[in-house]
Amino acid sequence: MPTGCSPLPRIVYYASPQPRAKDPYGFWEQKHRRMSQIDIPASWAWSAAEIAQRRWRKVLVIGAVDRGKSTYCGFLSRHLLAAGWRVAIVDADVGQKDIGPPATITLGSPDASLAKVQPTALYFVGAVSPVGHLLPMVIGTRRLVDAAQGEFVLINTTGLVQGVGRILKGYKIEAVQPDVIVAIEQGTELQPITKAYRNYRTLRIQPSASAMVKTPEQRREARERAFGSYFQAATEVVLPCRSLIFQRRDVPTGFEQHLLCGVADRRNKGLGLAIITELNWSRGTLALLTPVLAESIRIIQGGALHLTPDGCELGRR
């Protein structure tokens, strides 16, 4: 078994290259339905066994883009579910979502089937990139980790790991206080993060050869499909402004049309997304396109993205 050590009290394990094994558990159907088998490094199986045996509940998964973080979370969840444990996943990747719509941090509970994981809780960030939105990224992740039920909580993250991304990962580690960090890396690309936080248990493993490399255009198209799918069941609702509380960003007069917003109930529980179609101050009404029931909406959280109902991104502010 790969081993290593840190000069600080907590052990850092290093998973050295080993022959690869096939994943016996599969992965979420909506993301890998065209793949009959996923090429899984043996170090992944080793890390899953360590996590299960040592009961490290909060598992923070980090890695650069296209390193297979979502695939690993699927593999690990299947491993833990097969052993009879309850698993929760916090999807903190606001751009390339596995659970729920983009521009949100979501919580879901997978089961042993290949069924799509539906969000059980949602925190609106309002953007598809963490840049310029570090505070809601950290608050949202911590809030959903605290709300998660189950013996294990897996936290998937964005692929931003350099510059502001390194800062974000550091604050997220401090906020979540994970029992173990799983660092999926090539070479030593995550060393600035893992070295700075070497007082936390860290399992360093290799990327899967099956990790799909996606261009920025492919990522944008994936977000469009996800947004379009989410708003497919949306209807227009008109609400009196006097019954609403406006939070986060101000709704810009003259630029409110197509603005993506979060909608929440009176207790600030995130309910979903909405697109502003009209803000009429003379009549005191706000018209939204949303799949959320009108009677539940009490809070409007302004976002930083303008969007069409079919998912086309019109611009950011």
Secondary structure in CASP SS format (residue, H / E / C, confidence):
PFRMAT SS
TARGET T0000
AUTHOR 0000-0000-0000
METHOD secondary structure of the structure
MODEL  1
M C 1.00
P C 1.00
T C 1.00
G C 1.00
C C 1.00
S C 1.00
P C 1.00
L C 1.00
P C 1.00
R C 1.00
I C 1.00
V E 1.00
Y E 1.00
Y E 1.00
A C 1.00
S C 1.00
P C 1.00
Q C 1.00
P C 1.00
R C 1.00
A E 1.00
K E 1.00
D C 1.00
P C 1.00
Y C 1.00
G C 1.00
F C 1.00
W C 1.00
E H 1.00
Q H 1.00
K H 1.00
H H 1.00
R C 1.00
R C 1.00
M C 1.00
S C 1.00
Q C 1.00
I C 1.00
D E 1.00
I E 1.00
P C 1.00
A H 1.00
S H 1.00
W H 1.00
A H 1.00
W H 1.00
S H 1.00
A H 1.00
A H 1.00
E H 1.00
I H 1.00
A H 1.00
Q H 1.00
R H 1.00
R C 1.00
W C 1.00
R C 1.00
K E 1.00
V E 1.00
L E 1.00
V E 1.00
I E 1.00
G E 1.00
A C 1.00
V C 1.00
D C 1.00
R C 1.00
G C 1.00
K H 1.00
S H 1.00
T H 1.00
Y H 1.00
C H 1.00
G H 1.00
F H 1.00
L H 1.00
S H 1.00
R H 1.00
H H 1.00
L H 1.00
L H 1.00
A H 1.00
A C 1.00
G C 1.00
W C 1.00
R C 1.00
V E 1.00
A E 1.00
I E 1.00
V E 1.00
D E 1.00
A C 1.00
D C 1.00
V C 1.00
G C 1.00
Q C 1.00
K C 1.00
D C 1.00
I C 1.00
G C 1.00
P C 1.00
P C 1.00
A C 1.00
T E 1.00
I E 1.00
T E 1.00
L E 1.00
G E 1.00
S C 1.00
P C 1.00
D C 1.00
A C 1.00
S C 1.00
L C 1.00
A C 1.00
K C 1.00
V C 1.00
Q C 1.00
P E 1.00
T E 1.00
A E 1.00
L E 1.00
Y E 1.00
F E 1.00
V C 1.00
G C 1.00
A C 1.00
V C 1.00
S C 1.00
P C 1.00
V C 1.00
G C 1.00
H C 1.00
L H 1.00
L H 1.00
P H 1.00
M H 1.00
V H 1.00
I H 1.00
G H 1.00
T H 1.00
R H 1.00
R H 1.00
L H 1.00
V H 1.00
D H 1.00
A H 1.00
A C 1.00
Q C 1.00
G C 1.00
E C 1.00
F E 1.00
V E 1.00
L E 1.00
I E 1.00
N E 1.00
T C 1.00
T C 1.00
G C 1.00
L C 1.00
V C 1.00
Q C 1.00
G C 1.00
V H 1.00
G H 1.00
R H 1.00
I H 1.00
L H 1.00
K H 1.00
G H 1.00
Y H 1.00
K H 1.00
I H 1.00
E H 1.00
A H 1.00
V H 1.00
Q C 1.00
P C 1.00
D C 1.00
V E 1.00
I E 1.00
V E 1.00
A E 1.00
I E 1.00
E C 1.00
Q C 1.00
G C 1.00
T C 1.00
E C 1.00
L C 1.00
Q H 1.00
P H 1.00
I H 1.00
T H 1.00
K H 1.00
A H 1.00
Y C 1.00
R C 1.00
N C 1.00
Y C 1.00
R C 1.00
T E 1.00
L E 1.00
R E 1.00
I E 1.00
Q C 1.00
P C 1.00
S C 1.00
A C 1.00
S C 1.00
A C 1.00
M C 1.00
V C 1.00
K C 1.00
T C 1.00
P H 1.00
E H 1.00
Q H 1.00
R H 1.00
R H 1.00
E H 1.00
A H 1.00
R H 1.00
E H 1.00
R H 1.00
A H 1.00
F H 1.00
G H 1.00
S H 1.00
Y H 1.00
F H 1.00
Q C 1.00
A C 1.00
A C 1.00
T E 1.00
E E 1.00
V E 1.00
V E 1.00
L E 1.00
P E 1.00
C H 1.00
R H 1.00
S H 1.00
L C 1.00
I E 1.00
F E 1.00
Q E 1.00
R E 1.00
R C 1.00
D C 1.00
V C 1.00
P C 1.00
T C 1.00
G C 1.00
F C 1.00
E C 1.00
Q C 1.00
H C 1.00
L E 1.00
L E 1.00
C E 1.00
G E 1.00
V E 1.00
A E 1.00
D C 1.00
R C 1.00
R C 1.00
N C 1.00
K C 1.00
G E 1.00
L E 1.00
G E 1.00
L E 1.00
A E 1.00
I E 1.00
I E 1.00
T E 1.00
E E 1.00
L E 1.00
N E 1.00
W C 1.00
S C 1.00
R C 1.00
G C 1.00
T E 1.00
L E 1.00
A E 1.00
L E 1.00
L E 1.00
T E 1.00
P C 1.00
V C 1.00
L C 1.00
A H 1.00
E H 1.00
S H 1.00
I C 1.00
R C 1.00
I E 1.00
I E 1.00
Q E 1.00
G E 1.00
G E 1.00
A E 1.00
L E 1.00
H E 1.00
L E 1.00
T C 1.00
P C 1.00
D C 1.00
G C 1.00
C C 1.00
E E 1.00
L E 1.00
G E 1.00
R E 1.00
R C 1.00
END
